[in-house]
Amino acid sequence: MLDQMTLYPIADDVLFAPGGKVVIRTYGVAPATGAGGSVSYRTWVTGVRDQPRYWHWGHFEDAASGHRRVLEWLTGRGPQPAEAMA
């Protein structure tokens, strides 16, 4: 599936916690064919005990600020972002 998409990195962060490593990655995602498909923006969090989580953002600016909000949530400095998809 990833070989059919083009990923545009926006931000990557790694947190080290007593339970292990948590990775936060925000990317723009577009079809690899380049056939005029629109870019969607997602933040993936892996290493959280419950399950991997992701957020979907509408625009680049939302994705950049959303990445910061997810990071603040994970470090206890803010609430969980409302755009959570899973």
C-alpha positions as CSV (number, residue, x, y, z in Angstrom):
1,M,0.0,0.0,0.0
2,L,2.8,2.5,0.9
3,D,4.3,1.9,-2.6
4,Q,1.1,3.4,-4.0
5,M,1.5,6.6,-2.0
6,T,3.9,9.5,-1.9
7,L,4.7,10.8,1.7
8,Y,5.7,14.4,2.3
9,P,7.3,14.6,5.8
10,I,6.2,17.6,7.9
11,A,7.4,16.8,11.4
12,D,8.9,13.8,13.3
13,D,9.5,13.6,17.1
14,V,10.5,10.8,19.4
15,L,9.7,10.7,23.1
16,F,11.4,8.4,25.6
17,A,9.1,7.3,28.4
18,P,9.4,4.7,31.2
19,G,7.3,2.3,29.1
20,G,9.4,2.7,25.9
21,K,9.7,4.9,22.9
22,V,6.8,6.9,21.4
23,V,7.2,8.1,17.8
24,I,5.1,11.0,16.4
25,R,5.2,11.5,12.6
26,T,3.2,13.9,10.5
27,Y,3.1,13.6,6.8
28,G,1.2,14.8,3.7
29,V,-0.1,11.7,1.8
30,A,-0.8,11.7,-1.9
31,P,-1.3,9.0,-4.6
32,A,2.0,8.0,-6.1
33,T,0.6,8.2,-9.6
34,G,0.5,12.0,-9.5
35,A,-2.9,11.9,-11.3
36,G,-4.1,15.1,-9.7
37,G,-5.0,13.5,-6.4
38,S,-5.2,15.8,-3.4
39,V,-2.9,15.7,-0.5
40,S,-4.3,14.6,2.9
41,Y,-2.4,15.2,6.1
42,R,-2.0,12.7,9.0
43,T,-0.2,12.4,12.3
44,W,0.7,8.9,13.4
45,V,1.6,8.0,16.9
46,T,3.2,4.6,17.6
47,G,4.4,3.2,20.9
48,V,1.4,4.3,23.0
49,R,0.2,1.3,25.1
50,D,-3.4,1.3,23.9
51,Q,-2.8,1.1,20.2
52,P,-1.4,3.1,17.3
53,R,-3.4,6.3,16.9
54,Y,-3.7,8.8,14.0
55,W,-5.2,12.2,13.3
56,H,-6.4,13.5,10.0
57,W,-5.9,17.2,9.1
58,G,-7.4,19.2,6.3
59,H,-4.5,21.5,5.4
60,F,-0.7,21.8,5.9
61,E,-1.0,24.5,8.6
62,D,-3.5,22.4,10.5
63,A,-1.2,19.4,10.3
64,A,1.8,21.4,11.6
65,S,-0.1,22.9,14.5
66,G,-1.9,19.5,15.1
67,H,1.5,17.8,15.4
68,R,2.4,20.3,18.1
69,R,-0.9,19.7,19.9
70,V,-0.4,15.9,19.8
71,L,3.1,16.4,21.3
72,E,1.7,18.6,24.0
73,W,-0.9,16.0,24.8
74,L,1.6,13.2,25.1
75,T,3.9,15.3,27.4
76,G,1.0,16.3,29.6
77,R,1.0,20.0,28.6
78,G,-2.4,20.0,26.8
79,P,-5.6,18.1,26.1
80,Q,-5.9,15.3,23.6
81,P,-6.6,16.8,20.1
82,A,-10.2,16.5,19.1
83,E,-9.5,15.4,15.5
84,A,-8.5,11.9,16.7
85,M,-9.6,9.3,14.2
86,A,-8.6,6.1,16.0
